């Protein structure tokens, strides 16, 4: 009997290494694979120790990386004849090109000085007269923001150090030694946060009142995130102006480290010796006794990752980070398994905070589970938060890309909480032995967690008779599971053999399943190869309702495979364009010019239209990336007097200058200081208070109930949820840092000039007009209030409208910002942030950030300009009938997307809004079922 098996051809049809998935926005999830891993040894003498299988020497690191799915190549500087960093870089870049971009990680084994030396690069510091070491230039060619691979270093100077680091890097993944000793691994559920609010000026002490506060509040933000993630215990050791007399030395750090914690994060003050406040230096690391309970340490503080502190011939032989991963011995390790830290001696708090927050967001969300990519994600955040910022001639985001590095294995998956077990239907007894022998030269299994949920992006690897099982090109037979947990590995084998399947996924213990390959029964199967094509649309800047959208389309095939003739169908709303018989050869690029497609006249300015290319081919299953096109009234410009484009959820901003658009707000200032019942919230500089929500209010689909506490901050923002951090540094929208459910009429550092000026923030529930109003009345801006005799004052307010009396298309509440008189000034910060952000901090509308206007914003083009008599409304829109029947995604057309949405409601995979429920219930019987699906399909056929 024939069986049909559909599988992904793993090796050369991947869009790229799986670690780059978080950075390749728009590409299909299914086309990433485990890439290549190069180990660069300072000396060929080290290879014997690298690959020695003896457990007493730590085991074979190359074979271990093979079991994780990497094709590993080992080179040494002496055998290659490399004497400079430039020579090594040329080799790595050329290797990446020859491997079709599949070089994923590089590990340098050697220090910058000593017996085992691997050269590095340098970059000038912008704060100090010094040079900083950096390995980052190895990874890129022209664009410093786009590394070709991720890099880390084991800065070893002796063989015992080498074996020590190698052993702990393997044991962190397998946990073999801990499990054999009976450890339940619960310590991974514990975290420790250490922070110090402290600084000096030119080496001299300053008043505690002048110390920064953000290291501690960044740590408090992270504590909230870890609590929400489910950590059992989060210990903190903080130093600040209120406890500095007793908090310099905190025994909790050593105690908790020895007991066992999975992760440690530091923000504060330090240098190559270690953390100054609280005090924890290299000597304290050497006194630890945590054994195999080795955490990952993130040290966002100056110089602690300076692996070249003695680069110039003087300095420490090992910085704090180097001691962390080399302390102890191969049999009795101490310290950490890996760390992140900078080589620069004078990094800045504002940049460290942002990198720290975004790096942890990538880890906790699962977007970047491995330490190298997670650090890169943190670096990338500086591009959006401080784009183009120069200090002393140094471009800040480029500089921090260079000076922060991983000391350790850059591919290390950071274990967040106790790792789970992987289950496979090949081994239902979960005893490590397959339930049946294998009778075909392909392996098919579903992988899932202990709750029965499928595991995606799991890397499966085949070994044969205890060795990596490779094809004729010396590539390991391996595969990656899809979103359903389906893992398929095709291989060639003509003899009976003992096979081992290794299953790898971050947050899970590595699993091995042994089974016997008996023979290939000869059953045929249909081979449908899945490949991803890259599509670039070069056309009109904007779409226009009721007119043709003109474009050229470029189709790139990055795969080394001849796909042949392909048909392309392009869907834009309810209109389509067909291009047939496109010849796509290997590594090819095709450009098709002068196409156009009609845009439905149901769209309005600010709508987003999905541009969805669909490929068909008899031999391949082809996918591509998607595009969104914004609707304007012309194909070139988007004017300030337009509403903002909709966010993903459906909110848009429309201001009082958008007078040609439905629902624009009229500026109508409500002077709360003249209303007797208005309450002065008695806020001061950098303070918070809570007020009760006077009515039910739906926001981004979440129902906030009357009587719930919302937070009002002195610094120009409110949150529909309670928070205790008075964020004064403004972030972009969306951003994982800052308050959740944020509504920011003017987020900036507003203050009372050290208590010498009034600071009036009023609250009023206007029952007659069914609205809640909060007003910041004539308050000072912290950017200038201590530097001028007649300081700028800011007067603005936020208004929440009761959805029961101000209905919208989705039932979400409307929000109005009003500005009586305001200046957006900036002495050393990011100006201000104006906009709204979703509760999960993944969506929002950025009307203004750091003097950069969002589309449709009518704010002044120049900073420091007076803005007055302006109102901005945030709404999901209106409809004469709030139920747009059959149009579930509210895009103005009825098509297959709406059918899928109805089906998803029926099977429970979509949590619908009220408007979507109304639209889905075609026959109005109060139930969404197959009858409604049939009705909408018939309607589409008749259109």
C-alpha positions in Angstrom: 0.0 0.0 0.0 1.3 3.4 -0.9 1.4 6.1 1.7 1.6 9.9 1.1 4.0 11.9 3.2 4.5 15.6 2.9 7.7 16.9 4.3 10.0 19.9 4.4 13.3 19.4 2.7 15.5 20.7 5.5 18.9 21.7 4.3 19.0 23.9 1.2 15.4 25.1 1.1 15.6 27.1 4.4 15.1 30.9 4.3 17.9 31.1 6.9 19.1 29.9 10.3 16.3 29.5 12.9 18.0 32.0 15.3 17.3 34.8 12.7 13.6 34.1 12.7 12.9 37.0 15.0 14.7 39.5 12.7 13.2 38.3 9.4 9.8 40.0 9.7 7.2 38.8 7.2 8.8 35.6 6.1 6.9 32.3 6.7 7.5 30.6 10.0 8.1 27.2 8.5 11.3 27.8 6.6 14.0 28.1 9.0 16.5 25.4 9.9 19.4 24.8 12.2 22.5 26.2 10.6 26.3 25.7 10.8 28.5 26.3 13.9 32.1 27.2 13.5 34.5 26.7 16.4 37.7 28.8 16.1 40.6 27.5 18.2 43.5 29.6 19.1 45.7 26.5 18.7 45.2 23.1 17.0 46.5 21.6 20.3 43.1 22.4 21.8 41.1 20.1 19.4 42.0 17.0 21.3 40.5 18.5 24.5 37.5 19.8 22.5 36.5 16.4 21.1 37.6 14.1 23.9 34.6 11.9 24.8 35.8 11.1 28.3 33.1 12.3 30.7 35.9 13.2 33.2 37.1 15.7 30.7 33.7 17.1 30.0 32.8 15.1 26.9 32.9 15.7 23.2 31.7 19.2 22.6 31.5 18.8 18.8 29.4 15.7 19.0 27.2 17.5 21.5 26.6 20.4 19.2 25.9 17.9 16.5 23.2 16.4 18.7 21.6 19.9 18.9 21.4 19.9 15.1 24.4 22.0 14.1 26.8 21.1 11.3 30.0 21.8 13.2 33.3 22.9 11.6 36.5 23.3 13.7 39.3 25.4 12.6 42.5 26.6 14.3 44.5 29.8 13.7 47.8 28.0 13.4 46.6 25.5 10.8 44.8 28.2 8.8 47.8 30.5 9.0 45.7 33.4 10.4 47.6 36.1 12.3 45.1 38.9 12.3 41.4 39.5 13.0 40.9 40.7 9.4 42.1 37.3 8.0 39.7 35.4 10.3 36.8 37.7 9.4 37.4 37.2 5.7 37.3 33.4 6.2 34.0 33.6 8.2 32.3 35.9 5.8 33.3 33.7 2.8 32.1 30.6 4.6 28.8 32.2 5.2 28.4 33.1 1.6 29.4 29.6 0.4 26.9 28.1 2.8 24.0 30.2 1.4 23.8 32.2 4.6 23.5 29.2 6.8 26.4 30.0 9.1 24.5 30.5 12.4 27.1 30.7 15.2 30.8 31.2 15.7 32.6 30.4 19.0 36.0 31.8 19.5 38.1 29.7 21.9 40.9 31.8 23.3 41.7 35.1 25.1 43.1 38.3 23.6 46.3 37.7 25.6 48.0 34.7 27.0 49.1 31.3 25.6 45.9 30.8 23.7 45.2 34.1 21.8 42.6 34.9 19.3 42.7 38.5 18.0 39.8 40.9 18.4 38.8 44.4 17.1 38.6 47.7 18.9 36.3 50.7 18.9 36.9 54.1 20.6 34.8 54.9 23.6 32.8 58.1 23.5 32.9 58.8 27.2 36.4 57.9 28.1 39.8 58.2 26.5 40.1 54.5 25.9 39.6 51.8 23.3 37.1 48.9 23.8 37.6 45.4 22.6 34.9 43.9 20.4 34.3 40.7 18.4 31.2 42.1 16.7 33.0 43.3 13.5 33.6 39.6 12.7 29.9 39.2 12.0 29.0 41.9 9.4 30.3 43.5 6.2 28.7 46.8 5.3 25.7 47.1 7.5 26.6 47.1 11.2 23.0 46.5 12.2 22.7 43.2 10.2 25.2 40.5 11.4 25.5 37.5 9.2 25.8 35.2 12.3 26.1 35.4 16.1 29.4 35.2 17.9 30.6 34.4 21.4 33.9 33.8 23.1 35.4 31.4 25.6 38.3 33.5 26.8 40.5 30.6 28.0 44.2 30.8 28.9 44.8 27.3 30.3 43.6 23.8 29.5 41.8 23.4 32.9 39.8 26.6 32.1 39.0 25.1 28.6 37.7 21.9 30.1 35.8 23.8 32.8 33.9 26.0 30.4 33.3 23.1 27.9 31.9 20.8 30.6 29.5 23.4 32.1 28.2 24.4 28.7 27.2 20.8 28.0 25.8 20.1 31.5 23.6 23.2 31.4 21.7 21.6 28.5 21.7 18.0 29.6 21.5 18.6 33.4 23.0 15.0 33.6 25.1 15.6 36.7 22.3 17.3 38.5 19.7 14.6 37.7 22.1 11.8 38.6 22.6 13.5 42.0 18.8 13.6 42.5 18.3 17.3 41.9 14.7 18.1 41.0 15.8 21.1 39.0 13.3 23.3 40.8 16.1 25.9 41.3 15.5 27.0 37.7 12.2 28.5 39.0 14.2 31.0 41.1 15.6 34.3 39.9 17.7 37.0 41.4 17.7 40.7 40.5 20.6 42.9 41.7 20.6 46.7 41.2 22.4 49.8 42.4 21.2 53.4 42.1 24.6 55.1 42.4 27.0 57.3 40.5 30.1 59.4 41.0 31.2 62.6 39.2 34.8 62.4 37.9 35.5 59.9 40.6 34.1 62.0 43.4 31.0 61.1 45.5 27.8 62.9 44.9 24.7 63.4 47.0 22.3 60.4 47.1 19.6 62.7 45.8 21.6 62.9 42.5 21.9 59.2 42.0 20.0 57.7 39.1 16.8 55.8 40.0 16.3 53.7 36.8 18.5 50.7 37.6 16.2 49.8 40.4 13.0 50.5 38.6 14.2 48.6 35.5 14.7 45.7 37.8 11.3 46.2 39.3 9.8 46.1 35.8 11.7 42.9 35.2 10.4 41.5 38.5 6.9 42.1 37.3 7.6 40.4 34.0 9.1 37.3 35.8 6.2 37.1 38.2 3.8 37.1 35.3 5.9 34.5 33.6 5.5 32.2 36.6 8.7 32.3 38.6 8.3 30.8 42.0 10.7 33.1 43.8 12.4 36.3 42.8 15.0 37.6 45.3 16.2 41.2 45.0 19.3 42.9 46.3 18.9 46.7 45.7 21.1 49.6 46.7 19.5 53.1 46.6 19.3 56.4 48.4 16.9 55.1 51.0 19.1 52.2 52.2 22.6 53.0 51.1 23.9 53.1 54.7 23.3 49.4 55.1 23.0 47.9 51.6 26.6 48.1 50.2 27.3 44.5 51.3 24.3 42.2 50.9 24.9 38.5 51.9 21.7 37.5 50.1 23.6 37.6 46.8 26.0 34.9 47.7 23.4 32.9 49.7 20.9 32.7 46.9 23.5 32.1 44.3 24.8 29.1 46.2 21.3 27.8 46.8 20.6 27.9 43.1 18.9 30.4 40.8 18.3 30.0 37.1 18.9 33.6 36.0 20.5 36.7 37.5 20.2 40.3 36.2 22.3 43.3 37.3 21.7 47.0 36.6 23.8 49.7 38.3 27.4 50.7 38.8 30.5 48.6 38.3 33.7 48.0 36.3 35.9 45.1 35.3 36.2 44.0 38.9 32.4 43.5 39.2 29.4 45.1 40.7 30.1 48.0 43.1 26.6 48.6 44.6 25.8 46.2 46.1 29.3 45.0 46.3 30.1 41.8 44.5 33.4 41.4 42.8 35.6 38.8 41.2 36.7 37.6 44.7 33.1 37.0 45.7 32.6 34.9 42.6 35.6 32.7 43.5 34.1 32.2 47.0 30.8 30.8 45.6 29.9 27.1 46.0 26.9 26.7 43.6 28.4 23.7 41.8 26.4 22.6 38.8 23.5 25.0 39.6 24.9 27.5 37.1 22.8 30.5 36.2 22.9 32.7 33.1 24.0 36.2 34.2 23.0 39.4 32.4 25.3 42.3 33.6 24.1 45.5 32.1 26.7 47.7 33.7 30.1 49.1 32.6 33.1 47.0 31.8 32.0 43.7 33.4 32.2 42.0 30.0 35.7 43.5 29.1 37.4 40.3 28.0 40.3 42.5 26.8 40.8 44.5 30.0 44.5 43.8 29.7 44.5 44.3 25.9 47.0 47.1 26.0 49.3 45.1 28.3 48.1 46.4 31.6 44.9 45.7 33.5 43.1 42.7 34.9 43.9 39.3 33.4 40.3 38.4 33.7 37.3 40.7 34.0 34.2 39.9 36.1 32.5 38.1 33.3 35.5 35.9 32.5 35.8 34.9 36.1 32.1 34.0 36.2 32.5 31.3 33.5 35.9 30.0 34.5 35.6 29.9 38.3 36.0 26.5 40.0 37.0 23.4 38.2 35.7 20.8 35.8 34.4 18.7 38.7 33.4 21.5 41.0 32.3 24.5 38.9 31.1 27.8 40.3 29.8 31.1 39.0 27.8 31.0 35.8 27.4 29.1 32.5 27.4 32.3 30.3 27.1 36.0 30.7 26.3 39.2 28.8 28.2 42.4 29.5 30.0 45.4 27.9 33.7 46.1 27.4 33.2 49.8 27.7 34.0 51.5 31.1 31.4 54.2 30.9 28.1 53.0 29.4 25.0 55.1 29.9 22.0 54.2 32.0 19.4 55.2 29.4 20.8 52.8 26.8 21.5 50.0 29.2 17.9 50.1 30.5 16.4 49.8 27.0 18.7 47.0 25.9 18.0 45.1 29.2 14.3 45.4 28.9 14.0 44.4 25.2 16.5 41.5 25.6 14.4 40.1 28.4 11.2 40.6 26.4 12.7 38.5 23.6 13.6 35.8 26.0 10.3 35.7 27.9 8.2 35.9 24.8 10.1 33.1 23.2 11.0 35.2 20.2 14.8 34.9 20.9 15.3 32.0 23.2 19.1 31.7 22.7 21.5 34.1 24.3 23.2 35.5 21.2 20.1 36.5 19.3 18.4 37.8 22.5 21.3 40.2 23.1 21.1 41.3 19.4 17.4 42.0 19.9 18.3 44.2 22.8 20.9 46.0 20.7 18.4 46.5 17.9 16.0 48.3 20.3 18.4 51.3 20.4 17.8 51.9 16.7 14.1 52.7 17.3 14.6 54.4 20.7 17.6 56.5 19.8 17.8 56.5 16.0 20.7 58.5 14.7 21.7 59.8 18.1 25.3 60.9 18.2 27.4 61.7 21.3 30.9 63.1 20.9 30.8 62.1 17.2 29.8 58.5 18.1 26.6 56.9 16.7 25.2 55.4 19.8 23.3 52.4 18.5 26.3 51.3 16.4 28.6 51.7 19.4 26.5 49.5 21.7 26.2 46.8 19.0 29.9 46.6 19.3 30.7 46.7 23.0 28.1 44.3 24.4 29.0 40.6 23.9 28.3 37.1 25.0 31.1 35.5 27.1 30.1 31.9 26.6 28.4 29.8 24.0 26.3 32.2 21.9 23.8 29.5 20.9 23.0 28.7 24.6 19.2 28.5 25.1 18.5 30.5 28.3 16.5 28.2 30.6 13.5 30.0 32.0 12.0 28.1 34.9 12.3 24.3 35.3 12.7 22.7 31.9 9.8 20.4 30.7 10.0 17.0 29.1 9.5 16.4 25.4 7.1 13.6 24.4 6.9 11.8 21.1 4.5 9.4 19.6 7.4 7.2 18.7 8.1 6.5 22.3 4.7 6.4 24.1 6.3 4.7 27.1 8.7 7.6 27.4 11.6 5.2 28.2 14.0 6.4 25.5 13.3 3.4 23.3 11.1 3.6 20.2 8.0 1.4 20.5 8.6 -0.1 17.1 11.4 -0.6 14.7 11.6 1.6 11.6 10.8 0.1 8.2 11.2 3.1 6.0 14.0 5.6 5.2 12.1 8.5 6.6 11.1 9.3 10.2 7.8 10.9 11.1 6.7 11.9 14.6 4.5 14.3 16.4 6.2 16.0 19.4 4.3 17.6 22.2 4.7 18.8 25.8 3.4 17.2 29.0 0.1 19.0 28.5 -0.4 17.5 25.1 0.3 20.8 23.2 2.3 20.5 20.0 5.9 21.8 20.1 6.9 23.9 17.1 10.5 24.8 16.0 11.9 21.7 17.7 15.1 20.5 16.1 15.3 16.8 15.5 18.7 15.1 14.7 19.6 11.6 13.7 22.7 9.7 14.9 23.7 6.3 13.6 25.6 3.9 15.8 26.5 6.7 18.1 27.8 9.1 15.5 26.2 12.0 13.7 24.3 10.5 10.7 25.3 12.6 7.6 24.5 12.7 3.9 27.0 12.8 1.0 27.5 16.5 1.5 28.6 15.9 5.1 25.3 17.5 6.5 23.5 15.9 9.4 20.1 14.4 8.7 17.8 16.7 10.7 14.5 18.5 10.6 12.4 21.2 12.4 8.8 20.6 13.6 6.0 22.7 12.3 3.2 24.5 14.1 1.4 21.1 14.6 4.4 19.5 16.2 5.0 17.4 13.0 8.7 16.4 12.6 9.8 14.6 9.5 13.4 13.6 8.7 14.2 11.9 5.4 17.4 10.0 5.1 19.3 7.4 3.0 20.2 4.1 4.5 20.4 0.6 3.0 21.5 -1.5 6.0 20.2 -2.3 9.4 21.4 0.1 12.0 20.9 1.4 15.4 19.6 5.0 15.2 19.2 7.7 17.8 16.9 10.6 17.5 17.8 13.7 19.5 15.0 16.2 20.1 16.0 19.8 21.0 13.9 22.8 22.0 14.5 25.7 24.4 12.8 25.3 27.8 12.9 21.5 27.4 15.4 18.8 28.4 17.1 17.3 25.5 15.5 14.0 24.7 17.0 10.9 23.0 15.1 8.1 21.5 16.8 4.9 20.3 15.3 2.7 17.7 16.3 0.0 15.2 16.3 0.7 11.5 15.5 -2.7 10.0 15.1 -2.0 6.3 13.3 0.1 3.8 10.0 -1.6 2.9 10.0 0.1 -0.5 6.7 1.8 0.0 6.6 4.9 -2.2 5.5 8.3 -1.0 4.7 11.6 -2.6 7.4 14.1 -2.1 6.0 17.6 -1.8 8.8 20.0 -1.1 7.9 23.2 0.7 9.9 26.3 -0.2 9.7 30.0 0.6 10.0 32.7 -2.0 10.9 36.3 -1.3 8.5 38.9 -2.8 9.3 42.6 -3.0 6.6 45.0 -4.1 7.8 48.3 -5.6 4.8 50.4 -6.4 2.8 53.4 -5.5 3.6 54.7 -2.0 -0.1 54.5 -1.1 -3.3 52.9 -2.4 -6.3 55.0 -3.3 -9.9 53.8 -2.8 -11.6 53.1 -6.1 -8.5 53.5 -8.2 -5.8 51.1 -9.5 -2.7 50.4 -7.5 0.4 50.3 -9.8 3.3 48.2 -8.9 6.3 46.1 -10.0 6.8 42.7 -8.4 10.2 41.1 -7.8 10.3 37.3 -6.9 13.5 36.0 -5.5 14.2 32.3 -5.1 17.0 32.1 -2.5 17.0 28.2 -2.8 19.4 26.1 -4.7 16.6 24.3 -6.4 15.0 24.7 -9.8 11.3 25.2 -9.1 10.1 25.5 -12.7 6.9 27.0 -13.9 4.8 28.8 -11.2 1.4 30.5 -11.3 0.9 33.6 -9.1 -2.4 34.8 -7.8 -2.4 38.2 -6.0 -5.3 39.0 -3.7 -5.9 42.6 -2.6 -9.3 42.7 -0.8 -11.8 41.2 -3.1 -9.9 41.8 -6.3 -7.3 39.5 -7.8 -4.5 39.6 -10.4 -3.2 36.4 -12.1 0.3 36.0 -13.5 0.9 32.5 -15.1 3.8 30.5 -16.2 6.6 32.2 -14.3 9.9 30.4 -14.7 11.7 30.2 -11.4 15.2 28.6 -11.4 17.6 28.2 -8.6 19.0 31.3 -6.9 17.1 33.4 -9.3 15.4 36.8 -9.4 12.4 37.7 -11.6 11.0 41.2 -12.0 7.6 41.8 -13.5 6.7 45.4 -14.3 3.7 47.6 -14.9 1.0 45.7 -13.1 -2.1 47.2 -11.5 -5.0 46.0 -9.4 -8.2 47.8 -8.5 -8.7 48.9 -4.9 -12.2 48.6 -3.6 -14.0 51.9 -3.0 -15.1 50.6 0.4 -11.7 51.5 1.9 -11.2 54.8 3.6 -8.0 56.8 4.2 -5.9 55.2 6.9 -7.1 51.6 6.3 -4.6 48.9 5.8 -5.0 46.5 2.9 -3.3 43.1 2.8 -1.3 42.3 -0.3 -1.3 38.5 -0.4 0.7 36.6 -3.1 -0.3 33.0 -3.6 1.9 30.7 -5.6 1.0 27.3 -7.1 3.3 24.7 -8.6 2.8 21.0 -9.3 5.9 19.9 -7.4 6.3 22.4 -4.7 4.3 23.9 -1.9 5.3 27.6 -2.1 4.8 30.4 0.3 5.9 34.0 0.5 5.8 37.1 2.7 2.8 39.4 3.1 2.5 43.1 2.6 0.3 45.8 4.0 -0.7 48.9 1.9 -2.0 52.0 3.5 -4.9 53.9 1.9 -4.5 57.6 1.2 -6.3 59.9 -1.2 -3.4 59.9 -3.6 -0.6 57.5 -4.4 2.3 59.6 -3.3 1.6 61.4 0.0 0.0 60.9 3.4 -1.0 64.3 4.8 -0.9 65.6 8.3 -4.6 66.4 8.0 -5.4 62.7 7.6 -6.3 60.4 10.5 -3.5 58.0 11.5 -3.4 54.6 9.9 -5.2 51.9 12.0 -3.1 49.9 14.4 -3.4 46.1 14.2 -6.3 46.0 16.5 -8.2 48.8 14.8 -7.7 52.0 16.8 -6.8 55.1 14.8 -6.0 58.7 15.9 -8.0 61.6 14.4 -7.2 65.1 15.5 -9.1 68.4 15.4 -7.3 69.4 12.2 -8.7 66.4 10.3 -11.9 68.3 9.6 -12.8 66.4 6.4 -13.1 63.0 8.2 -15.9 61.5 10.1 -15.6 61.7 13.9 -13.0 64.4 14.1 -12.9 66.0 17.6 -13.6 69.6 18.4 -11.1 71.2 20.8 -13.2 72.0 23.9 -11.1 72.6 26.9 -12.6 71.7 30.3 -11.0 73.8 33.0 -11.0 71.5 36.0 -9.4 74.0 38.3 -12.6 75.9 38.1 -14.9 73.0 38.9 -15.7 72.6 42.6 -16.1 68.8 42.4 -12.8 68.2 40.6 -10.2 66.5 42.8 -6.6 67.6 43.1 -4.7 64.3 43.1 -1.8 66.0 45.1 0.9 64.5 42.9 4.5 65.6 43.2 7.5 65.0 41.1 7.7 61.3 39.9 4.7 60.0 41.9 1.6 57.9 41.2 -1.9 57.6 42.5 -4.9 55.5 41.8 -8.5 56.6 40.9 -11.5 54.4 40.3 -12.8 53.9 36.8 -16.3 55.4 36.9 -17.8 53.2 34.2 -17.0 50.0 32.3 -14.4 50.7 29.6 -13.3 48.3 26.9 -9.8 48.9 25.6 -8.0 46.7 23.0 -10.7 44.1 23.5 -10.2 43.9 27.3 -13.1 44.9 29.6 -12.1 47.1 32.5 -14.8 47.2 35.0 -16.4 50.2 36.9 -14.6 50.5 40.2 -11.3 49.1 38.9 -8.3 51.1 39.9 -6.4 53.0 37.2 -3.0 54.6 37.7 -2.3 58.3 37.2 1.3 59.4 36.9 2.8 62.8 37.4 4.8 62.2 34.2 1.9 62.7 31.8 0.4 59.2 31.4 -2.3 57.0 32.9 -2.7 53.2 32.8 -5.9 51.2 33.0 -4.0 48.9 35.3 -2.3 49.4 38.6 1.4 49.9 38.6 3.9 51.2 41.1 6.7 52.5 38.9 6.6 56.2 38.0 8.1 55.9 34.6 9.6 59.3 33.7 11.7 58.2 30.7 9.5 58.0 27.7 9.6 55.0 25.3 8.4 54.4 21.7 5.0 52.7 21.1 4.8 49.8 21.3 7.6 48.9 23.7 7.8 46.2 26.3 9.0 48.6 28.9 6.8 51.2 30.6 3.3 50.7 32.0 0.9 48.2 30.3 -2.4 49.6 29.0 -0.7 53.0 28.8 -2.6 56.0 27.6 -0.1 58.8 27.2 -1.3 62.3 26.4 2.2 63.7 27.1 4.7 61.2 28.6 7.7 63.2 29.7 9.7 64.1 32.8 7.3 66.6 34.4 8.2 67.9 37.8 7.8 70.5 40.6 11.3 72.0 40.6 12.3 70.2 43.8 9.0 71.1 45.4 9.3 74.8 44.9 6.5 75.0 42.3 2.9 73.9 42.4 2.1 70.6 40.7 -1.6 70.3 40.0 -3.2 67.2 38.4 -7.0 67.1 38.7 -9.5 64.3 38.3 -13.2 64.8 37.5 -16.0 62.4 36.6 -18.4 64.4 34.4 -21.6 62.4 35.1 -23.7 64.8 33.0 -21.6 64.2 29.9 -20.6 60.6 30.8 -16.9 61.1 30.6 -13.8 61.0 32.9 -11.2 63.8 32.7 -7.7 64.0 34.1 -5.8 67.3 33.7 -2.2 68.3 34.1 -2.6 72.0 34.9 0.3 74.4 34.2 3.0 71.9 35.3 6.8 72.3 34.7 8.9 70.2 32.3 11.9 68.6 34.0 14.0 69.3 30.9 14.3 73.0 31.7 12.6 73.9 34.9 15.8 74.3 36.9 17.6 76.2 34.2 15.5 79.2 33.4 13.8 82.0 35.3 10.5 81.7 33.5 10.1 78.1 32.8 7.9 76.5 30.2 4.6 75.2 31.5 2.4 72.4 30.2 -1.4 72.2 30.3 -3.1 69.1 28.8 -5.8 66.6 29.6 -7.0 63.1 28.8 -10.7 62.2 28.5 -12.2 58.7 28.6 -15.7 58.5 27.1 -18.2 56.0 28.5 -18.7 53.4 25.7 -22.4 53.0 26.7 -23.1 56.6 25.5 -20.3 56.9 22.9 -20.6 53.6 21.0 -17.9 52.5 18.5 -17.7 49.8 15.8 -16.0 47.3 18.1 -17.4 48.5 21.5 -14.0 49.8 22.5 -13.9 53.1 24.4 -12.9 56.4 22.8 -10.1 58.5 24.3 -9.5 62.2 23.7 -6.3 64.2 24.4 -6.6 68.0 24.6 -3.7 70.5 24.7 -4.3 74.0 26.0 -0.6 75.0 25.9 2.3 72.7 25.5 6.0 72.7 24.4 7.8 69.5 23.5 11.3 70.3 24.7 14.5 68.2 25.1 17.7 68.8 27.0 19.0 65.3 27.1 16.1 63.0 26.7 13.8 61.7 24.0 11.4 64.7 23.9 7.9 63.2 24.7 5.7 60.3 23.7 2.0 60.8 22.7 -0.2 57.9 21.9 -1.9 54.7 23.2 -0.5 51.2 23.8 -2.2 47.8 24.0 -2.3 45.9 27.4 0.2 43.4 26.0 2.5 46.2 24.7 2.6 44.7 21.2 0.3 47.2 19.5 -0.6 50.8 19.7 -0.7 54.2 18.0 2.4 56.4 18.2 1.2 59.9 17.4 4.5 61.4 18.5 7.8 60.1 19.8 11.2 61.8 20.2 10.1 64.6 17.9 9.2 62.1 15.2 5.6 62.4 14.0 3.5 59.4 13.2 1.6 59.4 9.9 -1.4 61.7 10.1 0.0 63.7 13.1 -0.5 67.4 12.8 2.0 68.2 15.6 4.6 70.9 14.8 7.5 69.8 12.6 10.0 71.6 14.7 10.7 71.0 18.4 10.3 73.5 21.1 7.2 74.9 19.3 4.1 76.0 21.1 1.2 73.7 20.5 -2.2 75.0 21.6 -5.9 74.3 21.1 -5.4 70.8 19.7 -7.5 67.7 20.3 -6.7 64.1 19.4 -9.3 61.3 19.5 -8.5 57.6 19.5 -11.4 55.5 18.2 -12.1 52.2 16.4 -14.6 54.0 14.2 -18.3 54.1 13.6 -21.0 52.6 11.5 -24.7 53.5 11.2 -25.3 49.9 11.9 -22.7 48.6 14.3 -23.0 45.1 12.9 -21.3 44.8 9.5 -22.8 41.4 8.7 -20.4 38.9 7.3 -17.4 41.4 7.3 -15.6 40.0 10.4 -12.3 41.7 9.8 -13.9 45.1 9.1 -12.0 45.6 5.9 -15.0 46.6 3.9 -15.1 43.4 1.8 -16.6 40.0 2.2 -14.2 37.2 1.2 -12.5 34.0 2.2 -10.8 35.8 5.1 -14.2 36.3 6.7 -15.1 32.6 6.1 -12.0 31.5 8.0 -12.8 33.9 10.8 -16.3 32.3 11.2 -14.8 28.8 11.2 -12.2 29.9 13.8 -15.0 31.2 16.0 -16.8 27.9 15.8 -13.8 25.8 16.7 -12.8 28.2 19.5 -9.5 29.5 18.1 -10.7 33.1 17.8 -12.0 35.1 20.7 -14.4 37.4 18.8 -15.4 41.0 19.6 -19.1 41.9 19.9 -19.0 43.3 16.4 -17.4 40.1 15.1 -20.0 37.9 16.8 -22.8 40.0 15.3 -21.2 39.8 11.8 -20.7 36.0 12.1 -24.3 35.3 13.1 -25.7 35.6 9.5 -29.2 34.2 10.3 -29.4 36.0 13.6 -30.4 32.9 15.6 -27.9 33.7 18.4 -25.6 30.9 17.4 -22.6 30.8 15.1 -22.5 27.5 13.3 -22.1 25.8 9.9 -25.3 27.4 8.7 -23.6 30.8 8.9 -20.5 29.4 7.1 -22.7 28.2 4.2 -24.5 31.6 4.1 -21.4 33.6 3.8 -19.9 31.2 1.1 -23.1 31.6 -0.9 -22.9 35.3 -0.6 -19.3 35.3 -1.9 -20.3 33.1 -4.9 -23.1 35.6 -5.7 -20.9 38.7 -5.5 
